[in-house]
Amino acid sequence: MEPIRSVQTKLYIASLLRDQIFSGSIATGEHLQQEFLANKLGVSRTPVREALQMLENEGLLDRLPNRYMRVVGITTEDIDCIFRILSAFETEMAVLILEKQSDFSSLERSLEQFHDALETSGASACAKAEIAFHMQLSSLTENRWMIRLHQSLFNGYVTYALNYPLMRREKNFELLQSVMRRITEGTSALLRASFDAYFSEIATTLIKRN
């Protein structure tokens, strides 16, 4: 059981630091040091070192020669790029679903659950329902490589972004309705514009925060 606890500790620390970097609680340019973080969190240096390596691999930290890590953070250009890529990728997934003539009733149900969450639940449940729509979209491709790549795009910043407290969820829902209409109509030529509008709304909200 010890290795499992170690892995959980590493992931927990990485998630904690990642969220603080995204929120600005840990500022861009700030230096992080293993020993200081281990003492502050009350853990050994091993999971801290592994968590810092994870964030370095994600591009959020730069390694310095004095055993410190410098926070790189997320710029407005990064935000714009992330959601442009995601828009293009989800457009291709939707086109594939149409080409396969897949049954997308499950995708419609996911959107209905997002609507229900807006009516009856808090921000966290709404974000969870919104993310579930995207996961269902990737699942319908039935392509394991697309699913894995899509999941890797969502891990980290995109999931944080959709949980951002000031996200305009009602507007996001309206724009996803437009996406869903394009899919049900089979109008693949207009899909990119609908996805662009949706992801641009998210990016704009986040950039205004910065």
SULJOSUL-V110652 format. One record per residue. D_LAST is the distance of its C-alpha to the last C-alpha in whole Angstrom. Layout:
[[D_LAST] [D_LAST]]
This chain:
[[42] [41] [39] [37] [36] [35] [33] [31] [30] [28] [27] [26] [24] [22] [21] [20] [18] [16] [15] [14] [13] [10] [10] [9] [13] [14] [12] [12] [15] [17] [20] [22] [26] [28] [30] [28] [26] [29] [31] [28] [28] [32] [32] [34] [32] [33] [31] [28] [29] [29] [25] [24] [26] [24] [21] [22] [24] [20] [19] [16] [19] [21] [25] [26] [30] [30] [29] [26] [23] [19] [16] [15] [11] [10] [8] [7] [11] [12] [10] [12] [15] [15] [16] [18] [20] [20] [21] [24] [25] [26] [27] [30] [30] [31] [33] [35] [36] [37] [39] [41] [41] [40] [40] [37] [38] [36] [33] [33] [34] [31] [29] [32] [31] [27] [28] [30] [28] [26] [29] [30] [27] [24] [21] [22] [25] [23] [20] [24] [25] [23] [23] [27] [27] [25] [27] [30] [30] [30] [33] [35] [35] [37] [36] [35] [33] [31] [30] [30] [27] [25] [25] [24] [21] [20] [21] [18] [14] [16] [17] [15] [12] [16] [16] [13] [14] [12] [13] [16] [19] [22] [20] [20] [23] [24] [23] [25] [28] [28] [27] [30] [32] [32] [33] [36] [37] [37] [36] [34] [33] [31] [29] [26] [25] [25] [23] [21] [20] [19] [17] [15] [15] [13] [11] [10] [9] [7] [5] [5] [4] [0]]
